[in-house]
Structure formats: structure tokens, C-alpha cells
Amino acid sequence: MYRLLSIEDDPAEEAALRELVERYATSHNVELDLAWERSSFDFVGAETHYDLVFLDIDLPGINGMETAALLRGYDSQTPIIFVTNLAQYAVKGYEVDALDFMVKPVGYQDFCLRMNRALRVVRRNAEKVVAVATSDGTHLVDEHDVSYVDIVDHEAVFHMVGGEELRSRVTLKSLEQALSPERFARVSNNALVNIGSIRRVGRDSLTMDTGDEVFFSRSRKQTALEAIGRYVGASV
């Protein structure tokens, strides 16, 4: 399932977009979960990560262009599609690395063409595979399935979301270079965590979705908290 967000202050326009998304999901046999925010205030401070954001430009308070600029300050990857009647801003949209631009009212065929393109990007973002060399061979794992990695007896132990563990002679330094820097944070000399797998941030440690507790080191705590803040879009 892919998580989508619509930021739109007009309920009628949001309903129109939702109808397009649901029709597309049915006809293309893909699971799409569309959330809705009326303004950018809740989105900018939210802890939820989305795979794709539909963003109106003419919003109260923080407008769509300002919202996109704020998002790009901590997230360079999530695709943005502007959905608006302000066609004159199309060129400015590319200044914030917008993927696409749809002018209201949006027709279904036009929507399909743009969604096909968007989902290709979403799938590419979601499917980063890492090769983990172990004593019984090389395992190809999706980085999203790695909860955290720590060093035990001079080996890197990959703690997978489902509870499996893989042991490898790889170093954490090389892993930092191989894994997505937006998603993984070094919390100590001996641990690297998947920020999307964090369930609780404590004073001295993190609780992961495996139930395990991973401790900060004093020297790396602040940098790790800043990385977590950039990922969720809020100060921790």
C-alpha cells in the first residue's frame, strides 16, 4: 500500500481528487491510502511519512509553494504534485523539485498519465535493495525491512522488521554509504537505525518496532535527533 496525502482547503475539490484516486486504484489494481489535510500547518508538524503529496498552491496561512520549500528542507525525495487552478505558478513549481503539475478541474485520463509517472518514482524510492553478505551466502534485502543494525562480536547484526537476524562482516561506515541517508541515522558508534522503524524516542534510547531498545551515545545523540527531526518534519 502507498500512503498519499492531499493538502486542499476546499472539501469539494478534495472529494474530486479522492474520486480520481479511488478510480485509479481500482482500475490499476494498486492499494492507495489517501489522507487529507485542510492546511499545511498540520502537515509541516506531522510525524507521518507519505509516499506522494498532492499540494494545492492557494492555501490559507502557509501557501503551497512555501509548504513545498519547507518539505524540501528535510526531505528531498517525496514526490510533490501541485493540483491547483493557478496555472501561472507551474514554472515556479520546479524550483522546489515538484514532480508534476495538474490544473483543476483534472480529467481522469490526464490524472492517469500523471499518476503512472508518479508511481514509477514512488516504487523506485520504495524499492532500494541492499546486498548483505553472510556466512551462508548473499541476501538481497529491502532497506525498509531493516529495523536497525548493531555491532556484536565484531559482526554487523541486521535486525529485520519480521524478527530475522542476519550477520555480516560489513562495517557500519560502509553501511551508512549504502543505505538511504534520509532514512537511516547513526545513533552510536555501534548502532545504525531505520528512522521509519522507531516507535518511541526516549531520553537515552530509542524503542524500535522489534521491541528492542537502542541506546544513544553522548557524542552522536544530537546529530541523530536532528536526522530524526528532518525525517518526520518536526523537532524531536
N, C-alpha and C positions, 0 to 999 in steps of 0.2 A: 504493500500500500504506500502511496506517495501522499505526503501532507502538503496541502496547498493553503494559501491564505489570501483572502480578498480584503483590501482596505478600501472601503467605499462608504460614504456617509449617506447615500440615498438608498433606502431599503428596496425600492422598485428596481434600481439598477443592479443591486446585489442579487435580487431574485432572478433577474435576467441572466446574469453571469452564472449563477448556480444551475440554472436550467441547461445552459450550454455545457457546463462541466459534467453534469449528470448524463446528458445525452451522449457526450463524447465517451465517457467511461463505459456506458452500456454498449455502444456500437464498436468500441475498440477493445473491449474485454480487459480493462485495466481498472484497478482499485484506486480511486481518488477521494481523499477526505478533505473537504473544503471548509476551512474555518473563516470567520468573518469578524472584522473589527471596524467600527464606525469612524475611528480616528487613528492617527499614528501614535498618540500618546501611549496607549496600552501596548502597542507592538514594540516600540523602542525599548520599553522596560520589561518586556516579556522574557521568560526563560525557555520558551518553546522554539525549537529549530524547525523551519519549514523547508521543503524541497523546492518550492516555487512560490513567488509572491506576485499577485495581481495588484497593481497600485494605481489608484486614481490620483490625478495631479491636483485638482481643485478641491482640496480638503480644508476643513476648519483647523485653525491652530497651526500645526506643522504641516506644510503642504507636501505633495508627493515628491517633488524634487528634493526638498530638504530631508525628507524621510529616507530617500534612496541614498543621499550623501552620508547620512548617519549610519545606515546599514553598511555601506562600503567601508566605513571607518573600522569595522571589526569583522566584516565578512565579505571577502572578495569573490565568493563562489556562488552563492544562492542566486539563481536567475530571477530577474525582475522583468515583468511585462507591464507596461503602462496601459491602462484601459481608461480612456478619457475622451471628452469632446473638445479638448484643447489641442487640436492637431498642430498648432503653430509651435508647440514645445517638443515636437518629435526629435529635432536635431539635438536639443539640449539633453534629451534622454540618454544619448550615447556618451555624454560627458560623465555619467555615473555608471557606465558599462551596462546599460539596460539591454536585455536580450532582444526585446521586440516592443512594438507599439500598436495598439488596437484602438481605432476610433469608434466611439459609440454612434449609433447602435451597431453592435457587432453581429454580422451574419454567421450562420453556422458553418458554412464552407470555409469562410475566412478564418474562423476560430479553429477549425480542424487543421488547416495548414500551419497555423502558428503553434498549436499545441503539439503537433507532430515534431516540429523543430525543438520546442521546449523540452519535451520528454526525452529526446535524444541526449540533450545536455544533462538533464536530471539523472538519467540512467548512467551516463558516463561519470558523473560526480559520485554516484552511489556505489559504483562497482570497482573500486580500487582494490586490486588483489596483490597480496604480499606473499613472496615465497619464503617459507620457514624451513630451513634445513635441519632435520633431526637425525637421530641415530638409525631410524627405520626408513629414511627417505625424505624427500622434499614435499611439504604440504603447501598447497595454494589456498590461502585463507583471505576472505574479505575483511578488510581492516575494520569494518563496522562490527564484526563478530569478536574482535579483540577487546576485552574489558580493560585489562591492564597487563603490563609486563614488569616483572621484577627479577632481580638477580639472586639466585640461590646456588651456593656451592659453585660459583664461577660460571653458572649457566643462566641464560635468559629463559625465564618461565613465562610462557604465554598463557594467561588465564582467559579462556574463551567464555563468551556470554552463556553458553549452554552448560558450562561446568568442566569441559575438557581442558586438559593442560598439555602444552607442547613444550619440549625443552630443546634449546638450541645454543650453540656456541657464539651466536651473534652478539655484538656489543650494543648497549643502549645508544651510544653515539651514532652508530650506523643506522639503527632503527629510527632515530629522530630524523635522519635524512630521507629514509624510505617511506615513512608514514606521513600523512597529511598534517602539516604544522598547524592548521586551523582547528584540527580535531584532537590532537594528542599534546599533552603537556608533561614535561619532566617535573616531578614533584620532589624528587630527592636524587642523590647520586645512584640509587639502586632501584628506582621505580619510574615508570612512564605510564600515564593513564589515558584512557579514551574519555574525553570530557563528556561525550554523549552517554556514557555508561555510569556517570556519577549520580548517586541518589541523594547524598547529603554532604554538605560541606561543613565540617566542624572546625573547632579552633586549631586542633593539631593534626587532623586527619580527614580523609575522605572515605565515605562509605560507598562501595561500588554496587552495581546491580547483581553481582555474585553474592553479596552479603559480606564480602571481605572488607577489612579496614586497611587503608593505605596511608602511611604517615608522611607528613611533610618533613623536609629537612629545613633547618633555620635559614640556610643560605639560598634555598630555591623557593621558599614559600611565596614570597611576594610576586615573583615572576610567574609562578604557577597560577596564583589568584588572578593576576592580570589576564593571562591566557583564557582562563575560565570565564572571566567577565566579558572578554571580546566575543567568545563563542555564544554566550547566552544573551549578550546585548544589554547587560546590566552590571552594576558594580556588585561585587561579592563582599 
